Amino acid sequence: SPPASAAPSPSPAPTASPLASPTQGASPSPSPTAGSRTYTVRPGDTLGAIAAKFGTTTRVLVQLNGIPNPSLIRVGAVLKLP
């Protein structure tokens, strides 16, 4: 039992370490990007369509952007995305 337990442990450890490094290197990049993602409203866009496109809800977009009337979004407005 102990040798079997010890064998899988070293095996995943080296595998996990190289994988963890690129993941850690990649994680900080998307994090700032995710926090500062924006979308510029285009003609024909609706808040619902924008929410669906980015996998969120209109409610989240309304709260994040302080939109007083979700039915009225202006072309050229820059919306913050979650």
C-alpha positions as CSV (number, residue, x, y, z in Angstrom):
1,S,0.0,0.0,0.0
2,P,2.6,2.7,1.0
3,P,4.6,2.2,-2.2
4,A,1.4,2.4,-4.3
5,S,0.4,5.5,-2.5
6,A,3.9,7.0,-2.9
7,A,4.1,6.1,-6.6
8,P,1.0,8.0,-7.7
9,S,2.0,11.0,-5.5
10,P,5.3,11.8,-7.2
11,S,3.8,11.0,-10.6
12,P,1.0,13.6,-10.5
13,A,3.2,16.1,-8.6
14,P,5.6,16.7,-11.5
15,T,2.7,16.7,-13.9
16,A,0.7,19.2,-11.7
17,S,3.7,21.5,-11.2
18,P,4.3,22.3,-14.9
19,L,0.5,22.6,-15.4
20,A,0.1,24.8,-12.4
21,S,2.8,27.2,-13.6
22,P,1.3,28.0,-17.0
23,T,-2.2,28.1,-15.3
24,Q,-0.9,30.6,-12.7
25,G,0.8,32.6,-15.5
26,A,-2.4,32.5,-17.5
27,S,-4.8,33.3,-14.6
28,P,-3.5,36.7,-13.8
29,S,-3.9,37.7,-17.4
30,P,-7.6,36.9,-17.8
31,S,-8.3,38.3,-14.3
32,P,-7.4,41.9,-15.1
33,T,-9.0,41.4,-18.6
34,A,-12.2,40.0,-17.1
35,G,-12.4,42.9,-14.6
36,S,-11.9,45.5,-17.4
37,R,-13.9,43.9,-20.2
38,T,-16.1,46.3,-22.0
39,Y,-18.5,46.3,-25.0
40,T,-19.4,49.2,-27.2
41,V,-23.1,49.2,-28.1
42,R,-23.8,48.9,-31.8
43,P,-26.9,49.7,-33.9
44,G,-29.5,47.1,-33.3
45,D,-28.1,45.8,-30.0
46,T,-30.3,45.1,-27.1
47,L,-29.3,44.7,-23.5
48,G,-30.7,41.1,-23.6
49,A,-28.7,40.3,-26.8
50,I,-25.5,41.7,-25.3
51,A,-26.1,39.8,-22.0
52,A,-26.6,36.5,-23.9
53,K,-23.6,37.1,-26.1
54,F,-21.3,37.4,-23.0
55,G,-23.0,34.7,-20.9
56,T,-24.5,37.1,-18.3
57,T,-27.9,38.6,-17.6
58,T,-29.5,42.0,-18.3
59,R,-29.9,42.4,-14.5
60,V,-26.1,42.1,-14.0
61,L,-25.4,44.6,-16.8
62,V,-27.9,47.0,-15.4
63,Q,-26.4,46.9,-12.0
64,L,-22.8,46.9,-13.2
65,N,-23.3,49.9,-15.5
66,G,-26.0,51.8,-13.5
67,I,-28.4,51.8,-16.4
68,P,-31.5,53.7,-15.4
69,N,-33.7,52.3,-18.2
70,P,-32.7,48.8,-19.6
71,S,-35.0,49.4,-22.6
72,L,-32.9,52.4,-23.6
73,I,-29.2,51.9,-24.4
74,R,-27.4,54.3,-26.7
75,V,-25.3,53.3,-29.7
76,G,-21.7,54.0,-28.8
77,A,-22.2,53.5,-25.1
78,V,-19.4,51.5,-23.5
79,L,-20.8,48.9,-21.1
80,K,-18.7,47.2,-18.5
81,L,-18.9,43.4,-18.6
82,P,-18.7,41.0,-15.7
